[in-house]
């Protein structure tokens, strides 16, 4: 495809063509938004990328007869397989579409992020001092909705007293993990996947669960040992142990940096 072909293509672009492109873009964006909140979002992104590549190759590279035949023959099988593969995610996506919640998420202001970080640090240090075993999972871009549904939905503002009450020994919700979405405790007593990797014999199920939830996404897990009160942090399947308040605060600041929104400056 030469420059002459590109110029010819651009000459055919009008208002209707622009509208057509925008509609297709909105459909792709809407699909990704619907699947947000599940770990299937990475697979959806990959499928959309493959679809774009196939479209470009089949429309702008001539002479690929076998490739075109393979694509045409595969489309019916793919259309049948996708609903089977994504059945749980499709159900959640359709449920979300029917809710009245905003379609477009927003970041938090710097002040709100700093307040959240200080609350998490203070709560974690008190949990450590009292040796209350705890696992607090902070949701990133990869949604954790399926794990929230294994626990008790709370949707309460993050506070030191609430976290201490949840993880108080023998309390109704102290077993399992707390999952935080934004600045709210979404759910407690959640069941997390356990990492199959070998760990230090001194580390128990909480640490294995903290690693497991971070191995397939960008969540961050704060783990407090019930035996020693030691604070650990897991992310991307990597565990860092023996954190103090300064190191924990720095880890949280790095985690929340992409989600901060600055207030508009007055003119």
C-alpha positions in Angstrom: 0.0 0.0 0.0 1.7 3.2 -1.2 1.2 6.9 -0.5 -1.1 7.2 -3.5 -3.4 4.6 -2.0 -3.4 6.4 1.3 -4.2 9.7 -0.3 -7.0 8.1 -2.2 -8.4 6.6 0.9 -8.2 10.0 2.8 -10.0 11.7 -0.1 -13.0 9.5 0.5 -13.3 10.5 4.2 -16.4 12.6 4.8 -18.6 13.4 7.7 -20.5 10.1 7.4 -17.3 8.2 7.4 -16.1 10.0 10.5 -19.4 9.2 12.2 -19.0 5.5 11.1 -15.5 5.3 12.7 -16.8 7.0 15.9 -19.6 4.5 16.2 -17.3 1.5 15.9 -14.9 3.1 18.4 -17.7 3.7 20.9 -18.9 0.0 20.5 -15.3 -1.2 21.3 -15.1 1.2 24.2 -18.5 0.1 25.5 -17.5 -3.6 25.3 -14.4 -2.9 27.4 -16.4 -0.8 29.9 -19.0 -3.6 30.3 -16.3 -6.1 31.0 -14.5 -3.9 33.5 -14.7 -5.4 36.9 -13.7 -8.9 35.7 -10.4 -10.5 34.8 -11.7 -11.2 31.3 -11.0 -7.7 30.3 -7.4 -8.6 29.2 -8.8 -11.3 27.0 -11.3 -9.0 25.5 -8.6 -6.5 24.7 -6.5 -9.2 23.1 -9.5 -10.3 20.9 -10.2 -6.8 19.8 -6.6 -6.2 18.9 -6.6 -9.4 16.9 -9.8 -8.3 15.1 -8.3 -5.0 14.2 -5.1 -6.7 12.8 -7.2 -9.1 10.8 -9.3 -6.3 9.4 -6.2 -4.3 8.3 -4.5 -7.4 6.8 -7.6 -8.6 4.9 -8.5 -5.2 3.5 -5.2 -3.6 2.7 -3.0 -6.6 1.8 -4.1 -8.2 -1.5 -3.4 -11.8 -2.6 -3.8 -13.6 0.8 -6.4 -16.1 -0.5 -5.7 -18.8 2.0 -5.7 -16.4 4.9 -9.0 -14.8 3.8 -10.6 -18.3 3.5 -9.3 -19.2 7.0 -10.8 -16.0 8.5 -14.2 -16.5 6.8 -14.4 -20.2 7.9 -13.4 -19.4 11.5 -16.0 -16.6 12.1 -19.0 -18.9 12.7 -17.1 -21.1 15.1 -15.8 -18.0 17.0 -19.3 -16.5 17.3 -20.5 -19.8 18.8 -17.5 -20.1 21.2 -17.5 -16.6 22.6 -20.8 -16.8 24.5 -19.7 -20.1 26.0 -16.2 -18.8 27.0 -17.6 -15.5 28.4 -20.8 -16.7 29.9 -20.2 -15.5 33.5 -18.7 -12.2 32.3 -21.5 -11.6 29.8 -24.1 -12.1 32.6 -22.3 -9.6 34.9 -21.8 -7.2 32.0 -25.6 -7.2 31.2 -26.4 -6.8 34.8 -24.1 -3.8 35.0 -25.7 -2.3 31.9 -29.1 -2.5 33.6 -27.9 -0.6 36.7 -28.2 3.1 37.2 -24.6 3.5 38.2 -22.5 6.0 36.1 -20.9 4.4 33.0 -17.7 6.4 33.3 -15.5 6.0 36.3 -13.6 8.9 37.8 -10.4 9.2 39.6 -10.0 10.7 43.0 -8.7 14.1 43.9 -5.2 14.3 45.4 -6.6 15.3 48.8 -8.9 12.2 48.8 -6.1 9.9 47.8 -3.8 11.2 50.5 -6.6 10.8 53.1 -7.2 7.3 52.0 -3.5 6.4 52.2 -3.2 7.8 55.7 -6.2 5.9 56.8 -4.9 2.6 55.3 -1.4 3.2 56.9 -3.0 4.0 60.3 -5.3 1.0 60.2 -2.6 -1.4 59.1 -0.2 -0.2 61.9 -2.9 -0.8 64.5 -3.8 -4.2 63.1 -0.1 -5.0 63.3 0.3 -3.7 66.8 -2.7 -5.8 68.0 -1.6 -8.8 65.9 -5.0 -8.9 64.1 -4.5 -11.1 61.1 -5.7 -9.2 58.0 -5.6 -9.1 54.2 -6.6 -5.9 52.5 -6.8 -6.0 48.7 -6.8 -2.7 46.7 -8.4 -3.0 43.3 -6.5 -1.7 40.3 -7.5 -1.5 36.7 -8.1 -5.3 36.7 -11.6 -5.7 38.3 -12.2 -8.0 41.2 -16.0 -8.2 41.0 -16.0 -12.0 41.0 -14.1 -12.2 44.2 -16.2 -9.5 45.8 -19.2 -11.7 45.2 -17.7 -14.5 47.3 -17.9 -12.3 50.4 -20.3 -9.9 52.1 -21.0 -6.7 50.1 -20.4 -3.6 52.3 -19.9 -0.5 50.2 -18.8 1.6 53.1 -16.3 4.4 53.3 -12.8 3.3 54.2 -12.1 4.1 57.9 -9.7 2.9 60.5 -12.5 1.8 62.9 -14.3 -0.2 60.3 -11.2 -2.1 59.2 -10.4 -2.9 62.9 -13.9 -4.0 63.5 -13.9 -6.3 60.5 -10.6 -8.0 61.4 -11.2 -8.2 65.1 -10.5 -11.9 66.1 -13.6 -14.1 66.0 -15.7 -11.3 64.4 -18.2 -12.4 61.8 -16.2 -11.1 58.9 -12.6 -11.5 60.1 -12.0 -14.6 57.9 -11.2 -13.8 54.3 -10.1 -10.6 52.6 -11.4 -7.0 52.5 -11.5 -5.6 48.9 -11.3 -1.9 48.5 -12.6 -0.2 45.3 -11.7 3.5 45.1 -12.1 4.9 48.6 -14.8 2.4 49.7 -14.7 -1.0 51.2 -16.6 -3.0 48.6 -16.8 -6.3 50.4 -15.4 -8.3 53.3 -14.8 -12.0 54.0 -13.9 -12.6 50.4 -12.3 -15.8 49.2 -9.2 -15.3 47.1 -7.3 -17.7 44.9 -4.2 -19.3 46.5 -0.9 -19.0 44.8 0.6 -22.5 43.8 4.1 -21.2 44.2 6.3 -22.5 47.0 6.6 -20.1 49.9 8.6 -19.8 53.1 7.2 -22.3 55.6 6.7 -19.5 58.1 4.1 -17.9 55.7 0.5 -19.1 55.9 -2.7 -19.0 53.9 -3.0 -15.2 54.1 0.3 -14.7 52.3 -0.5 -17.3 49.7 -3.9 -15.7 49.1 -2.3 -12.2 48.8 0.1 -13.5 46.2 -2.6 -15.4 44.4 -4.9 -12.3 43.9 -1.9 -10.3 42.5 -0.5 -12.9 40.1 -3.1 -12.3 37.3 -3.8 -8.6 37.6 -2.6 -5.3 39.0 -4.2 -5.4 42.5 -2.2 -4.7 45.6 -2.6 -6.8 48.7 -1.6 -5.7 52.3 -1.1 -8.7 54.6 -0.8 -8.6 58.4 0.5 -11.7 60.1 -1.6 -12.9 63.0 1.4 -14.7 64.6 4.0 -11.9 64.4 2.2 -8.7 63.3 4.6 -8.4 60.4 3.3 -6.3 57.5 3.8 -7.5 53.9 2.7 -6.2 50.5 2.1 -8.3 47.4 1.8 -7.1 43.8 2.3 -8.7 40.5 3.0 -12.0 42.3 5.9 -10.5 44.3 5.9 -10.4 48.1 7.7 -7.7 50.1 7.9 -8.3 53.9 8.6 -6.4 57.1 7.3 -3.0 56.0 7.1 -0.1 58.4 4.7 2.8 58.1 7.1 4.9 55.9 7.7 2.1 53.4 4.0 1.2 53.4 3.0 4.8 52.7 5.5 5.0 49.8 4.1 1.8 48.3 0.5 3.1 48.5 1.5 6.4 47.0 3.1 4.6 44.0 0.0 2.4 43.7 -2.5 5.3 43.7 -0.5 7.8 41.6 -2.2 6.8 38.3 -5.7 7.4 39.8 -5.2 10.9 41.1 -7.1 13.8 39.7 -5.9 17.4 40.3 -8.4 20.1 40.9 -8.7 22.6 38.1 -6.8 25.8 38.9 -8.9 28.9 39.1 -8.3 31.3 36.2 
